[in-house]
Amino acid sequence: MLKPGIYEQIINKKIESELTSRDDIHEIREVIDKEEAPLVLSKYMAELIEKNLTQIKESKGDLSEQIEYINKLISSIEYGSEEDNINSGEQLMAVINKKNSIQSVDSHIEIVRPETSIARSSLLTGSPNEPSMFTELKKEILSANKIDMLVSFIKWSGLRLIIEELRTFTQNGGKLRIITTSYMGATDIKAIEELRVLPNTEIKVILLFHHPNTTHI
């Protein structure tokens, strides 16, 4: 069952059937960008092929059966379940509760989502023509339902850029877990104190003692 949240998933017949049968959600759709279509469609097919190969392995456990499947796929791209057929060139971008969301009050309010893809890796280089790291972090935080952070140290100068988003996230029930260290005294006490008072937040600070030849935890 589709849960409320942001997506970047091709709408196949199975997903379309669920979307049309449910009256408790509102979906946001977007036509696949023509320039990105080869990457998006090939990724969908790669995931489908991997799923089917895994099913063959678990049911028959024979490499030759998997090779036979690939050979059939090469000769006929229609091989596979009709349920996985693509209806149109659309992707599911989000699922929203009709009752318990800001969109239930104003359907024109756009859902917060990162500018970079959530389905593929992105490299942020700091170019003026690209989204900045901290603006993407803000959007990632607001679109998440759980956050796990593993960082060497936390500086207040950096945390202050996203603290309001973290506060909103935790106050709305999101769970935040953080692991950091005290190495070289780089972590700011103010940063830890600001995080400590957030609801639904767990912080673990690993104490590191530095000596000339060894480091002890």
MDAnalysis code that builds the backbone (N, CA, C; Angstrom):
import MDAnalysis as mda
import numpy as np

u = mda.Universe.empty(651, n_residues=217, atom_resindex=np.repeat(np.arange(217), 3), trajectory=True)
u.add_TopologyAttr("name", ["N", "CA", "C"] * 217)
u.add_TopologyAttr("resid", np.arange(1, 218))
u.add_TopologyAttr("resname", ["MET", "LEU", "LYS", "PRO", "GLY", "ILE", "TYR", "GLU", "GLN", "ILE", "ILE", "ASN", "LYS", "LYS", "ILE", "GLU", "SER", "GLU", "LEU", "THR", "SER", "ARG", "ASP", "ASP", "ILE", "HIS", "GLU", "ILE", "ARG", "GLU", "VAL", "ILE", "ASP", "LYS", "GLU", "GLU", "ALA", "PRO", "LEU", "VAL", "LEU", "SER", "LYS", "TYR", "MET", "ALA", "GLU", "LEU", "ILE", "GLU", "LYS", "ASN", "LEU", "THR", "GLN", "ILE", "LYS", "GLU", "SER", "LYS", "GLY", "ASP", "LEU", "SER", "GLU", "GLN", "ILE", "GLU", "TYR", "ILE", "ASN", "LYS", "LEU", "ILE", "SER", "SER", "ILE", "GLU", "TYR", "GLY", "SER", "GLU", "GLU", "ASP", "ASN", "ILE", "ASN", "SER", "GLY", "GLU", "GLN", "LEU", "MET", "ALA", "VAL", "ILE", "ASN", "LYS", "LYS", "ASN", "SER", "ILE", "GLN", "SER", "VAL", "ASP", "SER", "HIS", "ILE", "GLU", "ILE", "VAL", "ARG", "PRO", "GLU", "THR", "SER", "ILE", "ALA", "ARG", "SER", "SER", "LEU", "LEU", "THR", "GLY", "SER", "PRO", "ASN", "GLU", "PRO", "SER", "MET", "PHE", "THR", "GLU", "LEU", "LYS", "LYS", "GLU", "ILE", "LEU", "SER", "ALA", "ASN", "LYS", "ILE", "ASP", "MET", "LEU", "VAL", "SER", "PHE", "ILE", "LYS", "TRP", "SER", "GLY", "LEU", "ARG", "LEU", "ILE", "ILE", "GLU", "GLU", "LEU", "ARG", "THR", "PHE", "THR", "GLN", "ASN", "GLY", "GLY", "LYS", "LEU", "ARG", "ILE", "ILE", "THR", "THR", "SER", "TYR", "MET", "GLY", "ALA", "THR", "ASP", "ILE", "LYS", "ALA", "ILE", "GLU", "GLU", "LEU", "ARG", "VAL", "LEU", "PRO", "ASN", "THR", "GLU", "ILE", "LYS", "VAL", "ILE", "LEU", "LEU", "PHE", "HIS", "HIS", "PRO", "ASN", "THR", "THR", "HIS", "ILE"])
u.atoms.positions = np.array([
    [0.839, -1.194, 0.000],
    [0.000, 0.000, 0.000],
    [0.875, 1.245, 0.000],
    [0.539, 2.192, -0.849],
    [1.292, 3.436, -0.920],
    [1.054, 4.273, 0.333],
    [2.143, 4.699, 0.960],
    [2.055, 5.532, 2.144],
    [2.319, 6.988, 1.772],
    [1.788, 7.939, 2.543],
    [2.057, 9.353, 2.261],
    [3.551, 9.647, 2.281],
    [4.015, 10.445, 1.367],
    [5.433, 10.791, 1.285],
    [5.782, 11.220, -0.123],
    [7.050, 11.543, -0.337],
    [7.481, 11.938, -1.675],
    [8.019, 10.713, -2.414],
    [7.788, 10.685, -3.683],
    [8.192, 9.558, -4.527],
    [8.892, 10.086, -5.777],
    [9.475, 9.161, -6.493],
    [9.973, 9.437, -7.835],
    [9.936, 8.090, -8.541],
    [8.731, 7.647, -8.817],
    [8.492, 6.275, -9.222],
    [7.566, 6.238, -10.427],
    [7.921, 5.428, -11.408],
    [7.097, 5.291, -12.602],
    [5.754, 4.672, -12.212],
    [4.680, 5.217, -12.763],
    [3.338, 4.700, -12.482],
    [3.040, 3.570, -13.454],
    [3.099, 2.337, -12.959],
    [2.717, 1.198, -13.778],
    [1.248, 0.852, -13.505],
    [0.753, -0.229, -14.091],
    [-0.676, -0.565, -13.960],
    [-1.053, -0.880, -12.516],
    [-0.139, -1.508, -11.790],
    [-0.431, -1.852, -10.402],
    [-0.606, -0.591, -9.556],
    [0.318, 0.368, -9.715],
    [0.242, 1.614, -8.950],
    [-0.972, 2.422, -9.382],
    [-1.240, 2.477, -10.694],
    [-2.407, 3.211, -11.204],
    [-3.696, 2.653, -10.616],
    [-3.768, 1.319, -10.521],
    [-4.960, 0.677, -9.974],
    [-5.183, 1.079, -8.519],
    [-4.101, 1.122, -7.736],
    [-4.236, 1.507, -6.333],
    [-4.618, 2.974, -6.208],
    [-4.013, 3.831, -7.016],
    [-4.312, 5.258, -6.938],
    [-5.773, 5.548, -7.258],
    [-6.312, 4.854, -8.235],
    [-7.703, 5.096, -8.628],
    [-8.701, 4.463, -7.675],
    [-8.261, 3.473, -6.894],
    [-9.179, 2.777, -5.992],
    [-9.241, 3.397, -4.597],
    [-8.328, 4.320, -4.302],
    [-8.291, 4.921, -2.964],
    [-8.821, 6.350, -2.998],
    [-9.660, 6.655, -1.998],
    [-10.209, 8.006, -1.907],
    [-9.653, 8.773, -0.716],
    [-8.641, 8.192, -0.045],
    [-8.063, 8.846, 1.138],
    [-6.779, 9.588, 0.828],
    [-6.346, 9.532, -0.424],
    [-5.084, 10.176, -0.784],
    [-5.247, 11.001, -2.049],
    [-4.337, 11.943, -2.205],
    [-4.247, 12.749, -3.428],
    [-2.829, 12.611, -3.955],
    [-2.690, 12.281, -5.238],
    [-1.356, 12.080, -5.786],
    [-0.928, 13.268, -6.637],
    [0.375, 13.489, -6.691],
    [0.966, 14.515, -7.550],
    [1.749, 13.799, -8.648],
    [1.442, 14.121, -9.879],
    [2.086, 13.473, -11.021],
    [2.912, 14.473, -11.812],
    [3.842, 13.940, -12.564],
    [4.678, 14.793, -13.407],
    [5.154, 13.975, -14.597],
    [5.031, 14.534, -15.787],
    [5.484, 13.829, -16.995],
    [7.005, 13.707, -16.963],
    [7.503, 12.542, -17.333],
    [8.945, 12.302, -17.357],
    [9.615, 13.282, -18.318],
    [10.672, 13.917, -17.845],
    [11.427, 14.841, -18.682],
    [12.029, 14.094, -19.873],
    [11.878, 14.660, -21.066],
    [12.339, 13.998, -22.287],
    [13.830, 13.714, -22.252],
    [14.602, 14.643, -21.686],
    [16.048, 14.465, -21.646],
    [16.461, 13.377, -20.659],
    [15.671, 13.202, -19.596],
    [15.998, 12.207, -18.571],
    [15.323, 10.865, -18.813],
    [14.444, 10.796, -19.815],
    [13.664, 9.587, -20.069],
    [14.517, 8.326, -20.237],
    [15.617, 8.353, -21.011],
    [16.416, 7.132, -21.143],
    [16.922, 6.598, -19.807],
    [17.372, 7.505, -18.929],
    [17.886, 7.087, -17.623],
    [16.763, 6.584, -16.722],
    [15.638, 7.308, -16.705],
    [14.517, 6.935, -15.843],
    [13.919, 5.601, -16.271],
    [13.678, 5.433, -17.553],
    [13.053, 4.213, -18.055],
    [13.985, 3.012, -17.927],
    [15.280, 3.204, -18.199],
    [16.221, 2.086, -18.091],
    [16.399, 1.668, -16.633],
    [16.317, 2.634, -15.702],
    [16.403, 2.302, -14.282],
    [15.199, 1.459, -13.870],
    [14.027, 1.831, -14.356],
    [12.818, 1.052, -14.064],
    [12.971, -0.379, -14.570],
    [13.456, -0.527, -15.799],
    [13.630, -1.861, -16.370],
    [14.690, -2.653, -15.622],
    [15.770, -1.989, -15.205],
    [16.834, -2.680, -14.457],
    [16.293, -3.233, -13.144],
    [15.465, -2.443, -12.444],
    [14.882, -2.909, -11.193],
    [13.933, -4.077, -11.423],
    [13.148, -4.009, -12.505],
    [12.214, -5.081, -12.835],
    [12.948, -6.365, -13.202],
    [14.009, -6.226, -13.978],
    [14.801, -7.400, -14.367],
    [15.442, -8.039, -13.140],
    [16.000, -7.216, -12.257],
    [16.629, -7.759, -11.046],
    [15.607, -8.491, -10.179],
    [14.397, -7.923, -10.049],
    [13.341, -8.559, -9.258],
    [12.968, -9.923, -9.844],
    [12.808, -9.978, -11.159],
    [12.435, -11.232, -11.805],
    [13.554, -12.272, -11.729],
    [14.807, -11.829, -11.880],
    [15.935, -12.763, -11.760],
    [16.029, -13.338, -10.345],
    [15.746, -12.490, -9.345],
    [15.754, -12.970, -7.955],
    [14.658, -14.010, -7.738],
    [13.477, -13.788, -8.313],
    [12.384, -14.748, -8.188],
    [12.739, -16.074, -8.847],
    [13.396, -16.000, -10.014],
    [13.829, -17.224, -10.697],
    [14.845, -17.969, -9.841],
    [15.792, -17.248, -9.261],
    [16.823, -17.864, -8.420],
    [16.208, -18.553, -7.211],
    [15.261, -17.874, -6.561],
    [14.668, -18.432, -5.347],
    [13.738, -19.597, -5.628],
    [13.118, -19.615, -6.802],
    [12.178, -20.701, -7.118],
    [12.857, -21.897, -7.780],
    [13.909, -21.626, -8.569],
    [14.555, -22.712, -9.307],
    [16.029, -22.885, -8.948],
    [16.643, -21.787, -8.518],
    [18.028, -21.863, -8.061],
    [19.030, -22.280, -9.109],
    [18.719, -22.060, -10.364],
    [19.592, -22.512, -11.446],
    [20.002, -21.311, -12.295],
    [21.299, -21.130, -12.487],
    [21.807, -20.014, -13.287],
    [21.295, -20.093, -14.716],
    [21.157, -21.311, -15.231],
    [20.717, -21.463, -16.620],
    [19.315, -20.900, -16.836],
    [18.462, -20.984, -15.798],
    [17.119, -20.430, -15.901],
    [17.165, -18.899, -15.989],
    [18.098, -18.308, -15.247],
    [18.248, -16.859, -15.298],
    [18.775, -16.416, -16.665],
    [19.721, -17.171, -17.195],
    [20.265, -16.866, -18.520],
    [19.183, -17.004, -19.588],
    [18.347, -18.023, -19.434],
    [17.251, -18.219, -20.383],
    [16.285, -17.034, -20.346],
    [16.026, -16.545, -19.145],
    [15.142, -15.374, -19.008],
    [15.734, -14.163, -19.721],
    [17.027, -13.930, -19.528],
    [17.687, -12.794, -20.176],
    [17.649, -12.935, -21.691],
    [17.869, -14.149, -22.185],
    [17.848, -14.367, -23.633],
    [16.458, -14.091, -24.208],
    [15.428, -14.496, -23.464],
    [14.064, -14.213, -23.906],
    [13.794, -12.709, -23.877],
    [14.337, -12.063, -22.879],
    [14.139, -10.615, -22.758],
    [14.805, -9.884, -23.914],
    [15.972, -10.341, -24.280],
    [16.690, -9.728, -25.396],
    [15.902, -9.871, -26.692],
    [15.294, -11.024, -26.877],
    [14.568, -11.282, -28.124],
    [13.168, -10.661, -28.126],
    [12.624, -10.392, -26.941],
    [11.276, -9.820, -26.884],
    [11.145, -8.935, -25.654],
    [11.046, -7.636, -25.850],
    [10.955, -6.722, -24.713],
    [9.592, -6.782, -24.025],
    [8.638, -7.528, -24.608],
    [7.324, -7.646, -23.994],
    [7.274, -8.761, -22.953],
    [8.361, -9.507, -22.807],
    [8.389, -10.608, -21.842],
    [8.261, -10.048, -20.423],
    [7.376, -10.586, -19.638],
    [7.193, -10.135, -18.263],
    [5.726, -10.034, -17.912],
    [5.448, -9.573, -16.711],
    [4.081, -9.479, -16.218],
    [3.383, -8.253, -16.811],
    [2.130, -8.436, -17.205],
    [1.353, -7.321, -17.751],
    [1.149, -6.243, -16.692],
    [1.173, -6.652, -15.437],
    [0.994, -5.706, -14.332],
    [2.105, -4.668, -14.291],
    [3.260, -5.039, -14.829],
    [4.413, -4.127, -14.829],
    [4.481, -3.244, -16.059],
    [3.536, -3.395, -16.956],
    [3.525, -2.555, -18.155],
    [3.291, -1.099, -17.769],
    [3.929, -0.195, -18.491],
    [3.795, 1.237, -18.217],
    [2.601, 1.780, -18.987],
    [1.709, 2.456, -18.258],
    [0.517, 3.021, -18.888],
    [0.820, 4.287, -19.661],
    [1.611, 5.176, -19.054],
    [1.898, 6.471, -19.668],
    [3.278, 6.926, -19.220],
    [3.716, 8.047, -19.750],
    [5.036, 8.559, -19.386],
    [4.991, 9.418, -18.142],
    [4.395, 8.907, -17.061],
    [4.288, 9.671, -15.830],
    [5.017, 8.971, -14.689],
    [5.454, 9.762, -13.713],
    [6.041, 9.251, -12.491],
    [5.191, 9.704, -11.312],
    [5.081, 8.855, -10.298],
    [4.422, 9.255, -9.060],
    [5.417, 10.073, -8.252],
    [5.070, 11.312, -7.943],
    [5.981, 12.218, -7.252],
    [5.672, 12.350, -5.767],
    [4.428, 12.092, -5.356],
    [4.076, 12.203, -3.936],
    [2.715, 11.591, -3.698],
    [2.494, 11.150, -2.455],
    [1.188, 10.697, -1.990],
    [0.869, 11.495, -0.732],
    [-0.313, 12.094, -0.673],
    [-0.664, 12.995, 0.420],
    [-1.987, 12.576, 1.044],
    [-2.047, 12.558, 2.385],
    [-3.304, 12.323, 3.073],
    [-4.279, 13.446, 2.762],
    [-5.497, 13.098, 2.394],
    [-6.477, 14.124, 2.082],
    [-6.952, 14.860, 3.329],
    [-6.911, 14.177, 4.477],
    [-7.418, 14.781, 5.706],
    [-6.314, 15.410, 6.543],
    [-5.208, 14.714, 6.745],
    [-4.173, 15.163, 7.681],
    [-2.976, 15.762, 6.970],
    [-3.202, 16.816, 6.217],
    [-2.102, 17.492, 5.531],
    [-2.497, 18.923, 5.237],
    [-1.494, 19.766, 5.026],
    [-1.759, 21.160, 4.700],
    [-2.458, 21.270, 3.350],
    [-2.233, 20.280, 2.462],
    [-2.876, 20.296, 1.151],
    [-4.387, 20.076, 1.258],
    [-4.854, 19.507, 2.389],
    [-6.297, 19.334, 2.569],
    [-6.989, 20.672, 2.772],
    [-6.224, 21.681, 3.231],
    [-6.747, 23.036, 3.411],
    [-6.604, 23.839, 2.131],
    [-5.432, 23.716, 1.503],
    [-5.164, 24.452, 0.266],
    [-4.426, 23.527, -0.694],
    [-5.129, 23.029, -1.680],
    [-4.551, 22.054, -2.622],
    [-3.489, 22.667, -3.524],
    [-3.373, 24.002, -3.534],
    [-2.395, 24.666, -4.395],
    [-1.016, 24.779, -3.737],
    [-0.927, 24.459, -2.437],
    [0.361, 24.512, -1.752],
    [1.237, 23.361, -2.242],
    [2.428, 23.680, -2.716],
    [3.319, 22.650, -3.250],
    [3.992, 21.880, -2.114],
    [4.146, 20.586, -2.310],
    [4.828, 19.769, -1.326],
    [6.330, 20.036, -1.400],
    [6.990, 20.052, -0.233],
    [8.433, 20.299, -0.193],
    [9.165, 19.056, -0.648],
    [10.074, 19.213, -1.614],
    [10.886, 18.095, -2.062],
    [12.217, 18.651, -2.561],
    [13.294, 17.864, -2.447],
    [14.607, 18.325, -2.926],
    [14.581, 18.595, -4.426],
    [15.446, 19.503, -4.855],
    [15.571, 19.769, -6.287],
    [16.294, 18.634, -6.994],
    [17.251, 18.004, -6.292],
    [17.966, 16.864, -6.864],
    [17.119, 15.608, -6.721],
    [17.409, 14.616, -7.541],
    [16.630, 13.384, -7.552],
    [16.780, 12.624, -6.238],
    [15.676, 12.038, -5.744],
    [15.747, 11.179, -4.562],
    [15.932, 9.719, -4.966],
    [15.839, 9.436, -6.267],
    [15.978, 8.070, -6.750],
    [17.381, 7.775, -7.280],
    [18.159, 8.835, -7.545],
    [19.506, 8.652, -8.084],
    [20.484, 9.519, -7.306],
    [21.750, 9.120, -7.320],
    [22.784, 9.885, -6.635],
    [23.033, 11.205, -7.367],
    [23.332, 12.246, -6.589],
    [23.623, 13.556, -7.172],
    [24.916, 14.104, -6.581],
    [25.679, 14.804, -7.392],
    [26.925, 15.416, -6.944],
    [26.730, 16.924, -6.879],
    [26.861, 17.501, -5.680],
    [26.741, 18.942, -5.502],
    [28.143, 19.550, -5.518],
    [28.395, 20.399, -6.498],
    [29.748, 20.933, -6.692],
    [29.904, 22.370, -6.214],
    [28.810, 23.013, -5.799],
    [28.896, 24.406, -5.383],
    [28.803, 25.385, -6.529],
    [28.466, 24.892, -7.701],
    [28.337, 25.766, -8.870],
    [27.154, 26.713, -8.680],
    [27.268, 27.970, -9.165],
    [26.157, 28.931, -9.041],
    [24.876, 28.452, -9.714],
    [25.007, 27.557, -10.686],
    [23.838, 27.070, -11.420],
    [23.218, 25.830, -10.793],
    [23.747, 25.377, -9.658],
    [23.237, 24.192, -8.979],
    [22.698, 24.565, -7.608],
    [21.781, 23.736, -7.054],
    [21.307, 24.000, -5.689],
    [22.443, 23.844, -4.691],
    [22.411, 24.644, -3.635],
    [23.468, 24.564, -2.627],
    [23.220, 23.399, -1.680],
    [24.270, 22.980, -0.999],
    [24.179, 21.853, -0.085],
    [23.153, 22.103, 1.018],
    [23.216, 23.290, 1.641],
    [22.341, 23.498, 2.791],
    [20.877, 23.694, 2.389],
    [20.609, 24.243, 1.194],
    [19.207, 24.351, 0.769],
    [18.630, 22.975, 0.458],
    [19.450, 22.088, -0.087],
    [18.990, 20.720, -0.331],
    [18.782, 19.977, 0.991],
    [19.662, 20.220, 1.976],
    [19.482, 19.610, 3.291],
    [18.176, 20.057, 3.932],
    [17.859, 21.328, 3.805],
    [16.609, 21.853, 4.360],
    [15.419, 21.095, 3.785],
    [15.413, 20.909, 2.476],
    [14.290, 20.237, 1.820],
    [14.269, 18.740, 2.138],
    [15.447, 18.135, 2.244],
    [15.512, 16.729, 2.624],
    [14.922, 16.527, 4.023],
    [15.262, 17.430, 4.939],
    [14.781, 17.337, 6.318],
    [13.261, 17.441, 6.361],
    [12.703, 18.430, 5.682],
    [11.268, 18.664, 5.730],
    [10.464, 17.590, 5.008],
    [11.103, 16.834, 4.119],
    [10.383, 15.791, 3.385],
    [10.603, 14.403, 3.977],
    [11.382, 14.321, 5.067],
    [11.709, 13.020, 5.668],
    [10.753, 12.680, 6.807],
    [10.716, 11.390, 7.183],
    [9.980, 10.989, 8.387],
    [10.919, 10.408, 9.445],
    [12.185, 10.226, 9.080],
    [13.195, 9.747, 10.022],
    [14.557, 10.189, 9.517],
    [15.399, 10.672, 10.427],
    [16.732, 11.150, 10.034],
    [17.786, 10.530, 10.941],
    [18.807, 9.923, 10.345],
    [19.973, 9.421, 11.062],
    [21.186, 10.182, 10.563],
    [21.888, 10.869, 11.486],
    [23.061, 11.664, 11.109],
    [24.303, 11.083, 11.765],
    [25.335, 10.853, 10.971],
    [26.630, 10.389, 11.468],
    [27.673, 11.389, 10.990],
    [28.168, 12.227, 11.907],
    [29.092, 13.299, 11.538],
    [30.272, 13.337, 12.496],
    [31.435, 13.702, 11.983],
    [32.645, 13.733, 12.816],
    [32.547, 14.781, 13.913],
    [31.987, 15.946, 13.581],
    [31.807, 17.013, 14.573],
    [30.678, 17.917, 14.112],
    [30.131, 18.693, 15.043],
    [29.013, 19.588, 14.745],
    [29.392, 21.001, 15.155],
    [29.394, 21.914, 14.211],
    [29.678, 23.319, 14.478],
    [28.373, 24.110, 14.472],
    [28.250, 25.053, 15.395],
    [27.047, 25.867, 15.444],
    [26.888, 26.694, 14.168],
    [28.000, 27.126, 13.584],
    [27.939, 27.935, 12.368],
    [27.254, 27.185, 11.227],
    [27.377, 25.863, 11.216],
    [26.704, 25.067, 10.197],
    [25.311, 24.653, 10.622],
    [25.175, 24.253, 11.890],
    [23.875, 23.788, 12.383],
    [22.809, 24.880, 12.319],
    [23.209, 26.117, 12.547],
    [22.224, 27.210, 12.584],
    [21.507, 27.378, 11.244],
    [22.133, 26.891, 10.167],
    [21.522, 27.010, 8.847],
    [20.333, 26.063, 8.669],
    [20.297, 24.989, 9.461],
    [19.225, 23.996, 9.299],
    [18.468, 23.733, 10.597],
    [18.765, 24.471, 11.682],
    [18.154, 24.175, 12.974],
    [16.640, 24.370, 12.957],
    [16.143, 25.371, 12.228],
    [14.702, 25.603, 12.189],
    [13.987, 24.456, 11.499],
    [14.601, 23.912, 10.450],
    [14.009, 22.762, 9.752],
    [14.025, 21.534, 10.658],
    [15.115, 21.336, 11.401],
    [15.176, 20.214, 12.339],
    [14.147, 20.390, 13.452],
    [13.947, 21.618, 13.906],
    [12.959, 21.870, 14.955],
    [11.550, 21.560, 14.443],
    [11.235, 22.017, 13.243],
    [9.927, 21.731, 12.654],
    [9.741, 20.233, 12.454],
    [10.790, 19.575, 11.952],
    [10.743, 18.134, 11.696],
    [10.443, 17.348, 12.979],
    [11.160, 17.628, 14.054],
    [10.977, 16.883, 15.304],
    [9.671, 17.248, 16.000],
    [9.254, 18.493, 15.920],
    [7.987, 18.901, 16.532],
    [6.791, 18.269, 15.837],
    [6.956, 17.916, 14.572],
    [5.884, 17.255, 13.821],
    [5.922, 15.735, 13.966],
    [6.768, 15.228, 14.868],
    [6.801, 13.791, 15.139],
    [7.930, 13.035, 14.486],
    [8.763, 13.705, 13.690],
    [9.892, 13.023, 13.061],
    [10.950, 12.627, 14.079],
    [11.575, 11.470, 13.862],
    [12.598, 10.979, 14.784],
    [13.989, 11.316, 14.257],
    [14.791, 11.970, 15.114],
    [16.148, 12.394, 14.748],
    [17.158, 11.684, 15.638],
    [18.122, 11.012, 15.019],
    [19.198, 10.344, 15.754],
    [20.537, 10.847, 15.230],
    [21.436, 11.210, 16.158],
    [22.720, 11.801, 15.778],
    [23.849, 11.119, 16.533],
    [24.913, 10.789, 15.809],
    [26.151, 10.311, 16.419],
    [27.271, 11.243, 15.966],
    [28.017, 11.784, 16.928],
    [29.145, 12.653, 16.615],
    [30.260, 12.377, 17.612],
    [31.351, 13.160, 17.549],
    [32.489, 12.923, 18.444],
    [32.967, 14.243, 19.047],
    [33.849, 14.101, 20.040],
    [34.473, 15.272, 20.679],
    [35.914, 15.465, 20.211],
    [36.304, 14.781, 19.153],
    [37.704, 14.761, 18.714],
    [38.241, 16.165, 18.448],
    [39.384, 16.480, 19.031],
    [40.081, 17.756, 18.870],
    [39.232, 18.947, 19.338],
    [38.169, 18.676, 20.072],
    [37.322, 19.747, 20.579],
    [36.584, 20.508, 19.493],
    [36.391, 19.871, 18.342],
    [35.785, 20.571, 17.206],
    [34.281, 20.768, 17.368],
    [33.618, 19.858, 18.087],
    [32.169, 19.978, 18.269],
    [31.854, 21.114, 19.248],
    [30.910, 21.977, 18.865],
    [30.524, 23.111, 19.706],
    [29.479, 22.683, 20.736],
    [29.683, 23.082, 21.992],
    [28.722, 22.791, 23.048],
    [27.366, 23.416, 22.726],
    [27.373, 24.628, 22.183],
    [26.114, 25.297, 21.847],
    [25.300, 24.473, 20.855],
    [25.982, 23.856, 19.911],
    [25.289, 23.033, 18.919],
    [24.627, 21.827, 19.584],
    [25.352, 21.182, 20.489],
    [24.797, 20.020, 21.192],
    [23.620, 20.437, 22.063],
    [23.728, 21.572, 22.742],
    [22.646, 22.050, 23.608],
    [21.393, 22.367, 22.799],
    [21.569, 22.954, 21.623],
    [20.417, 23.267, 20.780],
    [19.732, 21.997, 20.288],
    [20.514, 20.978, 19.982],
    [19.954, 19.707, 19.525],
    [19.314, 18.934, 20.674],
    [19.895, 19.060, 21.844],
    [19.437, 18.285, 23.005],
    [18.000, 18.622, 23.404],
    [17.582, 19.860, 23.189],
    [16.246, 20.274, 23.603],
    [15.170, 19.960, 22.559],
    [15.576, 19.443, 21.413],
    [14.593, 19.088, 20.397],
    [13.833, 17.830, 20.823],
    [12.528, 17.770, 20.584],
    [11.777, 16.553, 20.895],
    [12.133, 15.423, 19.927],
    [11.868, 14.191, 20.336],
    [12.085, 13.016, 19.473],
    [13.509, 12.940, 18.935],
    [14.474, 13.358, 19.768],
    [15.868, 13.417, 19.324],
    [16.780, 12.637, 20.260],
    [17.664, 11.831, 19.688],
    [18.676, 11.097, 20.438],
    [20.052, 11.533, 19.950],
    [20.925, 11.890, 20.884],
    [22.283, 12.317, 20.526],
    [23.299, 11.464, 21.277],
    [24.282, 10.954, 20.555],
    [25.373, 10.206, 21.165],
    [26.685, 10.869, 20.773],
    [27.430, 11.332, 21.773],
    [28.729, 11.961, 21.533],
    [29.820, 11.003, 21.981],
    [30.623, 10.526, 21.051],
    [31.723, 9.612, 21.367],
    [32.919, 10.446, 21.819],
    [33.383, 10.185, 23.031],
    [34.504, 10.941, 23.582],
    [35.816, 10.358, 23.088],
    [36.595, 11.161, 22.408],
    [37.881, 10.736, 21.874],
    [38.990, 11.518, 22.578],
    [39.984, 10.799, 23.067],
    [41.116, 11.420, 23.751],
    [42.349, 11.240, 22.888],
    [42.923, 12.344, 22.439],
    [44.043, 12.286, 21.514],
    [45.371, 12.369, 22.259],
    [46.260, 11.425, 21.971],
    [47.619, 11.412, 22.486],
    [48.581, 11.390, 21.311],
    [49.833, 11.728, 21.507],
    [50.770, 11.818, 20.382],
    [50.807, 10.597, 19.483],
    [50.757, 9.399, 20.068],
    [50.920, 8.200, 19.263],
    [49.657, 7.351, 19.153],
    [48.657, 7.594, 19.990],
    [47.477, 6.744, 19.977],
    [46.223, 7.578, 20.172],
    [45.142, 6.981, 19.770],
    [43.813, 7.574, 19.995],
    [42.963, 6.554, 20.714],
    [42.392, 6.934, 21.850],
    [41.569, 6.028, 22.645],
    [40.123, 6.491, 22.621],
    [39.222, 5.528, 22.580],
    [37.790, 5.828, 22.666],
    [37.300, 5.405, 24.058],
])
